[in-house]
Amino acid sequence: MAFDSRQEAPPREAFLLRHFHSLLPHDPVQRAVCFFLWLTIVFSLVSIALAQILHAVVGLLSLWDRWRRRAGYRFPPLALPVAAFFVTSLLSLAFSPDPLEGLKPLKKFLLFLLMMFLYTYVTRREQVQFLYLSFFVGAAISAAAAIVQYYTLPDLNLLNRVHGFMSHYMTFAGQQMLAFVAMLAFVLFARGRGRFWGVPLMGITGLAILLALTRNAWLGAITAACVVLGLRKWQALWALPLVIAGIYTFLPEPFADRARSIVIANDLSSQIRIDMLHTSINMVKAHPWVGVGPNMVPRVVSQYRQENHIPEEAFIHLHSNFLQLAAERGLLCLAAWLWLVGKLLYDYVRMRRYREAWSPGGLYYTVMAAMGAVAALLSAGFFEFNFGDSEVMMVLLFLVMMPYVVKRIESSDPAPHLLEGLDKSCAERE
């Protein structure tokens, strides 16, 4: 018997795996779009080059599909802040001393099309669940690869750390941080016993984050865990310091030293970040509205530094989302980015206030995963420019977009107990 998506219990993961072909549309072009969209999400954890090629294939196939059907794309309700972020970035580019050099990072705006593709082509609850299932398994496999690297790679140190399938340990840690938060939200908020298969995957991912020795990812994972746990049962937060203290007590010395270095002012990486803070402030003072130009920080950093004991090679970027956007693209661009982040959090809070409307679909965990992902990005982003990593961006865009996708799916369902009329209900209660 076919699964009825209006049943209270969500479909089992085994069902999704056995009937993968049934999750795709019957139309061959739309079927291809959905298939390559799924591959894009999965391979963002393996190879950014391959993921971007698949992303381009999705774009071309979707253009063909939209043209032959004489139908437009569905745009998520984030168009204004995304457009503002794009326009302010172009404004910074226009005043850049080398606009051609500044075009390189702006190509990453094409990744934002992933949000539109997801919003247009993911139309069933079962597809949402299969995307998350695939994402969790892919993240756990990458984490397992990093664990193997820890025990097999020679000469592991702070400059040569485990990195999974990624080319850099920072990128790997950023992806795993977001995956860990999403898994935690799934375990705590999904319905049915099937959610507990996420526990071992979360353990593998958490271990990989620890082995990566990346402090900003530790901070992001802990902060997001506090948010997700607090939203599930705030009393559980009282036990979190005990858990962290217990883990720290049994950490091997290299990991304990790395943790202690967070509060040691004369640590080299801490000194680098302090120098970057002063340098970025000088850049903002000199170019408050449009910044020094996209991708121009390494080329002009010598003009704004106060200290010279840190090598300039360390200034690839300013190791902070906030400092990087303000110094590179100006306060206007930073304000647009904060608008986008604020819009996401505002929408998630509104969705959360009417949690009972999500219960029948069993996909409320997508909201909690997205809130946790934003919290992780912001907290880790104080000490790392993780928004500049294409690999991290693709994972982030997937997670933050899915609550909007689910809301649209539920709102279009004819069943009266779903999210149909949610916005009207919100307006009435407010």
C-alpha positions as CSV (number, residue, x, y, z in Angstrom):
1,M,0.0,0.0,0.0
2,A,1.4,3.4,-0.9
3,F,2.3,5.7,1.9
4,D,-0.2,8.4,2.7
5,S,1.7,11.7,3.4
6,R,-1.2,12.9,5.6
7,Q,-0.7,10.1,8.1
8,E,0.5,11.1,11.5
9,A,3.6,8.9,11.5
10,P,6.3,9.9,9.0
11,P,7.5,7.4,6.4
12,R,10.3,5.0,7.6
13,E,13.7,5.6,6.3
14,A,13.8,2.0,4.9
15,F,10.7,2.8,2.8
16,L,12.4,5.9,1.4
17,L,15.5,4.0,0.4
18,R,13.5,1.1,-1.2
19,H,11.3,3.5,-3.2
20,F,13.7,6.2,-4.1
21,H,12.4,6.3,-7.7
22,S,8.9,7.0,-6.4
23,L,10.1,10.2,-4.8
24,L,11.0,11.7,-8.2
25,P,8.4,13.4,-10.5
26,H,7.0,11.5,-13.5
27,D,8.0,14.2,-15.9
28,P,11.4,13.2,-17.3
29,V,12.9,16.7,-17.2
30,Q,11.6,17.5,-13.7
31,R,12.8,14.0,-12.7
32,A,16.3,14.9,-13.9
33,V,16.2,18.3,-12.1
34,C,15.3,16.6,-8.8
35,F,17.9,13.9,-9.2
36,F,20.7,16.3,-9.9
37,L,19.5,18.6,-7.1
38,W,19.8,15.7,-4.7
39,L,23.3,14.9,-6.0
40,T,24.2,18.6,-5.4
41,I,23.3,18.4,-1.8
42,V,25.1,15.1,-1.2
43,F,28.3,16.0,-3.1
44,S,28.6,19.4,-1.4
45,L,30.0,17.2,1.5
46,V,32.5,15.5,-0.9
47,S,33.8,17.8,-3.6
48,I,32.9,21.5,-4.1
49,A,34.0,21.3,-7.7
50,L,31.7,18.4,-8.5
51,A,28.8,20.0,-6.4
52,Q,29.1,23.2,-8.4
53,I,29.1,21.3,-11.7
54,L,25.9,19.5,-10.5
55,H,24.5,22.8,-9.4
56,A,25.1,24.2,-12.9
57,V,23.4,21.2,-14.4
58,V,20.4,21.8,-12.2
59,G,20.3,25.4,-13.4
60,L,20.4,24.5,-17.1
61,L,17.8,21.7,-16.8
62,S,15.5,23.9,-14.7
63,L,15.7,26.6,-17.3
64,W,14.7,24.1,-20.0
65,D,11.8,22.9,-17.7
66,R,10.6,26.4,-17.0
67,W,10.7,27.4,-20.6
68,R,8.8,24.4,-22.0
69,R,6.2,24.7,-19.3
70,R,5.9,28.5,-19.6
71,A,6.2,28.7,-15.8
72,G,8.3,30.8,-13.6
73,Y,10.4,29.8,-10.6
74,R,9.0,30.0,-7.1
75,F,11.0,32.6,-5.1
76,P,11.4,32.1,-1.3
77,P,10.4,35.0,0.9
78,L,14.0,36.1,1.3
79,A,14.3,38.0,-2.0
80,L,14.7,41.5,-0.6
81,P,17.5,40.9,1.9
82,V,19.4,38.7,-0.6
83,A,19.0,41.4,-3.3
84,A,20.2,44.0,-0.8
85,F,23.2,41.9,0.0
86,F,24.0,41.5,-3.7
87,V,23.5,45.2,-4.6
88,T,25.7,46.4,-1.7
89,S,28.3,43.9,-2.8
90,L,28.2,45.3,-6.3
91,L,28.4,48.8,-4.9
92,S,31.6,47.8,-3.1
93,L,32.9,46.2,-6.3
94,A,32.2,49.5,-8.3
95,F,34.5,51.4,-5.9
96,S,37.2,48.7,-5.7
97,P,40.7,49.5,-6.9
98,D,40.6,46.3,-8.9
99,P,37.1,45.3,-9.9
100,L,38.2,42.3,-11.9
101,E,39.8,40.8,-8.8
102,G,36.6,41.5,-6.9
103,L,34.5,39.4,-9.3
104,K,35.9,36.2,-8.0
105,P,34.1,36.1,-4.6
106,L,30.9,37.5,-6.1
107,K,30.6,34.4,-8.2
108,K,29.5,32.7,-5.0
109,F,26.1,34.5,-5.3
110,L,25.2,31.9,-7.9
111,L,25.0,29.5,-4.9
112,F,22.0,31.4,-3.7
113,L,20.1,29.9,-6.6
114,L,20.1,26.7,-4.7
115,M,17.4,28.2,-2.4
116,M,15.2,28.9,-5.4
117,F,15.7,25.4,-6.9
118,L,14.8,23.8,-3.6
119,Y,11.8,26.0,-3.2
120,T,10.6,25.2,-6.7
121,Y,11.2,21.5,-7.1
122,V,11.0,20.0,-3.6
123,T,7.2,19.4,-3.4
124,R,6.7,16.4,-1.1
125,R,7.3,15.6,2.5
126,E,9.0,12.3,1.5
127,Q,11.5,14.3,-0.6
128,V,12.4,16.5,2.3
129,Q,13.0,13.5,4.5
130,F,15.1,11.8,1.9
131,L,17.2,14.9,1.5
132,Y,17.9,15.0,5.2
133,L,18.6,11.3,5.3
134,S,21.1,11.6,2.5
135,F,22.7,14.7,4.0
136,F,23.1,13.0,7.4
137,V,24.6,9.9,6.0
138,G,27.0,11.9,3.7
139,A,28.2,14.0,6.6
140,A,28.8,10.9,8.8
141,I,30.8,9.3,6.0
142,S,32.9,12.4,5.7
143,A,33.4,12.4,9.5
144,A,34.3,8.7,9.4
145,A,37.0,9.5,6.8
146,A,38.4,12.2,9.1
147,I,38.5,9.8,12.0
148,V,40.5,7.3,9.8
149,Q,42.8,10.2,8.8
150,Y,43.5,10.9,12.5
151,Y,44.9,7.4,13.0
152,T,46.6,7.0,9.7
153,L,48.0,10.4,8.5
154,P,51.6,11.2,9.6
155,D,52.7,14.4,11.3
156,L,49.3,15.7,12.4
157,N,49.6,19.2,13.9
158,L,47.7,22.5,13.9
159,L,48.7,23.1,10.3
160,N,48.0,19.6,9.2
161,R,44.7,18.4,10.6
162,V,42.0,16.0,9.6
163,H,39.8,17.3,6.8
164,G,37.6,14.5,5.7
165,F,36.8,14.9,2.0
166,M,37.4,18.7,2.1
167,S,40.7,20.4,1.1
168,H,41.0,22.3,4.4
169,Y,40.2,21.5,8.0
170,M,38.4,24.8,8.6
171,T,35.9,24.0,5.8
172,F,35.5,20.5,7.0
173,A,34.9,21.6,10.6
174,G,32.3,24.2,9.4
175,Q,30.3,21.6,7.5
176,Q,30.4,19.1,10.3
177,M,29.3,21.8,12.8
178,L,26.2,22.4,10.8
179,A,25.5,18.7,10.2
180,F,25.9,18.0,14.0
181,V,23.3,20.7,14.8
182,A,20.9,19.4,12.2
183,M,21.3,15.8,13.5
184,L,20.7,17.0,17.1
185,A,17.5,18.8,16.0
186,F,16.3,15.7,14.2
187,V,16.9,13.5,17.2
188,L,15.1,15.8,19.6
189,F,12.2,17.0,17.4
190,A,11.5,14.4,14.8
191,R,8.6,12.0,15.4
192,G,8.7,8.3,15.9
193,R,11.4,5.9,16.9
194,G,13.1,6.3,13.6
195,R,14.7,9.5,14.7
196,F,17.1,7.6,17.0
197,W,19.2,6.3,14.1
198,G,20.6,9.9,14.1
199,V,22.3,9.3,17.5
200,P,25.2,7.2,16.2
201,L,25.7,9.5,13.2
202,M,25.7,12.5,15.6
203,G,28.3,10.7,17.7
204,I,30.6,10.2,14.7
205,T,30.2,13.8,13.6
206,G,30.8,15.1,17.1
207,L,34.0,13.1,17.3
208,A,35.2,14.4,14.0
209,I,34.6,18.0,15.1
210,L,36.7,17.3,18.2
211,L,39.5,15.8,16.2
212,A,39.6,18.7,13.8
213,L,40.9,20.9,16.7
214,T,39.0,23.9,15.3
215,R,37.9,26.1,18.1
216,N,35.4,28.2,16.3
217,A,33.6,25.0,15.3
218,W,33.6,23.8,18.9
219,L,32.1,27.1,19.9
220,G,29.5,27.1,17.1
221,A,28.4,23.5,17.9
222,I,28.1,24.2,21.7
223,T,26.2,27.4,21.1
224,A,23.8,25.8,18.7
225,A,23.4,22.8,21.0
226,C,22.4,25.2,23.7
227,V,19.8,26.8,21.4
228,V,18.3,23.5,20.2
229,L,18.3,21.9,23.7
230,G,16.9,25.0,25.3
231,L,14.0,25.1,22.8
232,R,13.3,21.4,23.5
233,K,13.6,21.6,27.2
234,W,15.3,24.5,28.8
235,Q,15.9,22.7,32.1
236,A,18.4,20.4,30.2
237,L,20.7,23.4,29.9
238,W,21.6,23.0,33.5
239,A,23.3,19.7,32.7
240,L,25.2,21.0,29.7
241,P,28.1,22.6,31.7
242,L,28.5,19.3,33.6
243,V,28.7,17.4,30.3
244,I,31.2,19.8,28.9
245,A,33.3,19.6,32.1
246,G,33.2,15.8,32.0
247,I,34.3,15.7,28.4
248,Y,37.1,18.2,29.2
249,T,38.3,16.1,32.1
250,F,38.9,13.1,30.0
251,L,40.4,14.9,27.0
252,P,43.9,13.9,25.9
253,E,46.4,16.6,26.6
254,P,46.7,18.0,23.0
255,F,42.9,18.6,22.9
256,A,42.9,20.1,26.5
257,D,45.7,22.4,25.5
258,R,43.7,23.5,22.4
259,A,40.7,24.2,24.6
260,R,42.7,26.2,27.1
261,S,44.2,28.3,24.3
262,I,40.8,29.9,23.8
263,V,41.3,32.0,26.9
264,I,45.1,32.5,26.6
265,A,45.8,36.0,25.3
266,N,49.4,35.3,24.2
267,D,48.4,32.3,22.1
268,L,49.6,32.9,18.5
269,S,46.2,32.5,16.9
270,S,44.6,34.8,19.5
271,Q,47.3,37.4,18.8
272,I,46.6,37.1,15.0
273,R,42.9,37.7,15.6
274,I,43.6,40.7,17.8
275,D,45.8,42.1,15.1
276,M,43.0,41.5,12.6
277,L,40.5,43.3,14.8
278,H,42.6,46.4,14.9
279,T,43.4,46.2,11.2
280,S,39.7,45.8,10.2
281,I,38.7,48.8,12.4
282,N,41.3,50.9,10.5
283,M,39.9,49.7,7.2
284,V,36.3,50.5,8.2
285,K,37.4,54.0,9.4
286,A,39.0,54.7,6.0
287,H,36.2,53.2,3.9
288,P,33.1,53.0,6.1
289,W,30.4,52.6,3.4
290,V,31.9,50.5,0.6
291,G,35.0,48.9,2.2
292,V,38.3,48.3,0.5
293,G,36.7,46.1,-2.2
294,P,35.8,42.4,-2.6
295,N,38.8,40.2,-2.3
296,M,41.1,43.1,-1.7
297,V,42.0,42.6,2.0
298,P,45.2,40.6,1.3
299,R,46.4,43.2,-1.2
300,V,45.9,46.3,1.0
301,V,46.4,45.0,4.5
302,S,49.9,46.4,4.9
303,Q,48.4,49.9,4.7
304,Y,46.2,49.5,7.7
305,R,48.2,47.3,10.1
306,Q,49.4,48.6,13.5
307,E,51.5,45.6,14.4
308,N,53.9,43.9,12.1
309,H,55.0,40.8,14.1
310,I,52.3,38.7,12.4
311,P,53.2,37.7,8.8
312,E,51.0,39.1,6.1
313,E,50.4,35.6,4.8
314,A,48.0,35.1,7.7
315,F,45.7,37.9,6.3
316,I,44.0,35.8,3.6
317,H,40.9,37.1,5.2
318,L,40.0,38.6,8.6
319,H,38.7,35.4,10.2
320,S,35.4,36.9,11.1
321,N,32.1,37.2,9.1
322,F,31.4,40.5,10.7
323,L,34.9,42.0,10.4
324,Q,35.4,40.7,6.9
325,L,32.1,42.0,5.5
326,A,32.5,45.4,7.2
327,A,36.1,45.9,6.1
328,E,35.9,44.3,2.6
329,R,32.4,45.5,1.5
330,G,31.5,48.2,3.9
331,L,28.9,48.8,6.6
332,L,26.0,48.9,4.1
333,C,26.8,45.3,3.0
334,L,27.2,44.2,6.6
335,A,23.8,45.7,7.4
336,A,22.2,43.9,4.4
337,W,23.7,40.6,5.6
338,L,22.4,41.2,9.1
339,W,19.0,41.9,7.6
340,L,19.1,38.5,5.9
341,V,20.1,36.8,9.1
342,G,17.5,38.7,11.1
343,K,14.8,37.8,8.5
344,L,15.7,34.1,8.8
345,L,15.5,34.1,12.6
346,Y,12.3,36.2,12.7
347,D,10.5,33.7,10.3
348,Y,11.7,30.7,12.3
349,V,10.5,32.2,15.5
350,R,7.1,32.8,13.9
351,M,7.0,29.2,12.6
352,R,7.9,27.9,16.1
353,R,5.1,29.9,17.8
354,Y,2.6,27.7,15.9
355,R,4.3,24.4,16.4
356,E,1.0,22.5,16.6
357,A,0.4,23.2,13.0
358,W,3.6,21.3,12.0
359,S,2.8,18.1,14.1
360,P,0.9,16.1,11.4
361,G,3.7,16.5,8.9
362,G,6.4,15.4,11.3
363,L,8.9,17.9,9.9
364,Y,9.1,20.4,12.6
365,Y,12.7,19.5,13.1
366,T,13.6,21.4,9.9
367,V,12.8,24.7,11.8
368,M,15.0,23.7,14.8
369,A,17.8,22.6,12.5
370,A,17.7,25.9,10.7
371,M,17.7,28.0,13.9
372,G,20.6,25.9,15.2
373,A,22.5,26.3,11.9
374,V,22.1,30.1,12.1
375,A,23.2,30.2,15.7
376,A,26.2,28.1,14.9
377,L,27.2,30.2,11.9
378,L,26.9,33.5,14.0
379,S,28.8,32.2,17.0
380,A,31.6,30.5,15.0
381,G,31.6,33.4,12.6
382,F,32.9,35.8,15.3
383,F,36.2,34.0,14.8
384,E,36.1,32.6,11.3
385,F,35.0,33.8,7.9
386,N,32.9,30.7,7.4
387,F,30.4,32.5,5.2
388,G,33.1,32.8,2.6
389,D,33.5,29.1,2.2
390,S,31.4,27.8,-0.7
391,E,31.3,24.3,0.8
392,V,29.9,25.7,4.1
393,M,27.5,28.1,2.3
394,M,25.9,25.2,0.3
395,V,25.2,23.3,3.5
396,L,23.9,26.4,5.2
397,L,21.7,27.4,2.3
398,F,20.2,23.9,2.3
399,L,19.4,23.9,6.0
400,V,18.0,27.4,6.2
401,M,15.8,27.0,3.1
402,M,14.1,23.7,4.1
403,P,11.6,25.2,6.7
404,Y,10.3,27.5,3.9
405,V,10.0,24.5,1.6
406,V,8.1,22.5,4.2
407,K,5.8,25.4,5.0
408,R,4.9,25.8,1.4
409,I,4.3,22.0,1.1
410,E,2.1,22.0,4.2
411,S,0.2,25.1,3.2
412,S,-0.7,23.7,-0.2
413,D,-2.0,20.4,1.3
414,P,-5.8,20.2,1.2
415,A,-5.9,18.5,4.6
416,P,-7.5,20.9,7.1
417,H,-5.1,20.0,9.9
418,L,-2.0,21.2,8.1
419,L,-0.4,24.6,7.7
420,E,-3.1,25.9,5.4
421,G,-3.8,29.4,6.5
422,L,-0.9,29.6,8.8
423,D,0.0,33.2,7.9
424,K,-3.6,34.3,8.5
425,S,-3.6,32.6,11.8
426,C,-0.3,34.3,12.7
427,A,-1.7,37.7,11.8
428,E,-4.9,37.1,13.9
429,R,-3.0,36.0,17.0
430,E,-0.5,38.8,16.7
